[in-house]
């Protein structure tokens, strides 16, 4: 899977509120399908479908214990998505800072970025 495909799968998986809630639950520790289904008004097969999407995106993995197959959160793909978002956050932060400086200049004030350096 390419980097672009991984990001697509990650953001598609994160687009659903149930899947985000499953990730929030797994952030507290590994859980079985039955444990994950408990707080939702849906069947275990429905939760399993959500887990397949999360596994395809690399956000969740399945461990093999003797009696159960707990799911666990995998943070690497979230890190990739965070890094991608951070690039755009920084881009827009620079653009807004430049706009602030231009507005200050038009109003005859010292630019905000120069004021912060002092």
Buried (B, 14 or more C-beta within 10 A) or exposed (E): EEEEEBBEBBEEBBEEEBBEBBBEBBEEEBBBBEBBBEEBEEEBEEBBEBBEBBBBBBBBBEEEEEEEEBBEBBEEBBEBBEEBEEEEEEEEEEEEBEEEBEEBEEEEEEBEEEEEEE
